[in-house]
Amino acid sequence: MDPKQNGSPLPPGGQSSAIPKGRLQRITDWEAIAVQACYSSTALAQYCGVSVRHLQRHIRSTQGQNLGNWLNKLRIQHSYAKLSTGCTVKETAYSLGFKQVSHFSRLFKKHYGFSPSTVPITMEFPPAGNPGFPNSIGTH
């Protein structure tokens, strides 16, 4: 049966071999958008014009991790840059949207292996060979 005859633009089974690019696939600078959304999954979804669930599925398929972990990874990476410029741990945590400094410190230490208070003020980013962010970190 021709897919056009049953009213569906997709072949039987629902999968198209030539999926048109959607709005999420056209976004190239996810990091900048996440910063604009203050690392909030709800704000990021609204900014992109999609539901949070749709955004979660997209991030999992493109980034290989869930949305909350991906946003936390970005926050922690950006925190190193802030700390290395001389910002205090408290100032850094609150500026990146953490409600509790202790939670920020725990995530930072889990990611980098040392506490945020020991980041040297060098105006540099972490080494390129930094290990990836564990997927087991919560999104609280």
Secondary structure by P-SEA (a helix, b strand, c coil): cccccccccccccccccccccccccccccaaaaaaaacccaaaaaaaacccaaaaaaaaaaaccccaaaaaaaaaaaaaaaaaaacccaaaaaaaaccccaaaaaaaaaaaccccccccccccccccccccccccccccc
